Amino acid sequence: MAPRKQPAKRINLALQGGGAHGAFTWGVLDWMLQDERFVIDGISGTSAGAMNAVVLAAGMEAGGEDGARAYLETFWREVSRQSFLSPIKRSPIDIALGQWSLDFSPSFLAFDLLSRFASPYEFNPLNINPLRDVVDKVVDFDRVHHCSALKLFVAATNVHTGKIRVFREKDVTLDAVMASACLPHIFQAVEIDGEPYWDGGYMGNPPLYPLFYHTDTPDVVLIQINPVHRRETPKTAREILNRLNEITFNSTLLRELRAIDFVSRLIEDGKLSPDEYMKVHLHRITADALKPLQASSKVNAEWAFLTELKEIGRNAAREWMDQHYDDIGKRTTADLAEDYS
């Protein structure tokens, strides 16, 4: 690798979930691990973000930044290989139209309809989840538990209490990762210590607070897949459901952003002591290029699609870092008020 031209800076990463769109985050991480202008102190993830985070941690323990990049590529290759065996694929119409969605796929439409009328306990009584096999194959959880390079936080939602549970390095197991990605209309709840868990996105997509409670690094880079703003009003049933999901999975994140902005303003006004409260510098890399994609593309794991998302992520990371590297450690670059005002 080329020698560092600028001093390395410490950052925390917060990774959103988003199904196959998590390959965008893979691209961001791949570029960041290669760039070497900073050091990752902590990483928080939910759903696909949790998988990216856990794979990265295992890879870092196995072989540093190069090991993490190799592990991430292996993981997404395995995801694509598993999807090749799935009956849920793009239809000839989707392919002919040159779109990555599965909107005209009979198998996807049939499964989508089934999931609205039957629970996973009914249509999948054996609780088969090929993605679980992928994570189990790629990730050595002993390496995750002993990862000293960074702090790891994985979020899931307790079904009984509705509260978030954040798993730390030594608590992160295969079950914890699958709980973080457990969409309740597709998978049975994952039981851990006698408690059932669903997707962490309902209560934190991703949770930010562990990063400034358990690290000394004030800079948090949010890799945001789910858009907060859309200009178009959804009209079809599928568009309405997709927008509802985006709003739901962003709601807790927006509350945390509001709290961060509020505390930062109090510190700036001298009403809170910076010795007692950390002034968080929040940054954001957004997947704006993914906005035109239909929600059904989140279940498309074709290798050509995943690698395209990866390249989009790498380009987004490069552009953001070139623009904001000097701001890291000094100021917030994300417009927090824009999201909730």
Steps between C-alpha positions, in 0.01 A plus 500: 500500500607858442632684805264732682517852363292647782484417871248232590191619685276298729133456407200292598274340239123450517361260239133488398322189383337463160517145367707461183548876499746430781747435217517880471636502855743224401636737237533787748684275746720353229618844394548622858706194595719558196535877541690489832436863594317401817457230763163346590444521875145364527240363262125467554271309266149372448375226266719503187707766676555260789617231259743738335626607843548146632671380183731802512587433866581135430712600203685768696593247766611250235708733284456871566350728235589265214343211689183700557473586130549134404241382753244751376542389139475134603182571694323676212614233253343237724179704523487506120570128471220416741258723310580313179317200649199706598183486286448871564676664207456775246253418225581524127296821498714654778813399311370630167414834661855519637387541859632327811160472666285187520173684441392267219637181656212250556692328779570828678141618463369167630730509803419865567130418498548192719695697762205735541252223582712235671766526767848344467391250764242379246675518163849420635443268800857362478634855527733459201723804448779464241653828614570345838711237328693771315586690820590178679729396213684831464525633856722349768331637810803422717680765296212739549509445877874566512507791257717767662517734202156653553189499716195325354129563564215298344135597559183290524145571622355307794156376388356487854618840626541692176838619626828499317777262601852581396741207490868569567799308359495202737119477483482504121405151387347355187160532668563867584584581139194314370282671760623837376382405149177322595213657303193362682287444190774284344685329787406353835618700800850408617515391864799605708512427875131412484398832341374538140656763274410667172689730264698769682384762251172546686681656797832611357604508133775520607534598867742789542513535878735203565764675290521809719429318826767233455770670289701818538466587131258787430478450122221268381461423130146379425475286187135556415321274254136585573408849375340741744350725234314410181338751268246266343176399672467118489193388309516122459455256788862390475629859491291589806629200695858577402469860615341392828793266559749779427325732745480228766862399470619862508284617791731404786802628309333841460434513875866434569604765249270751672655415839854533363419839348334618823795402720748652254316831510498500881875439504559778247286738709699416814201342676667157515863432584706341220693326779186307595324469163655398169430729207430251223612583146253323276578428135293318242558303182167451325391257231318762292581309183286213632182707536363407154528128580180319586465342845495152344863548393594457867453125454697487177843352578628448145876549498486762223256705708699464822824606335327798339377607844850448635649736241232760575595473867872532429440812291275652767765439769776647283301813422399549861852452637658733242248765596492457878827345617617829649172533693548173690587578860387861464133534408176330395449481123148351496209745507314350796224761516407431138378151593247598765417868452 
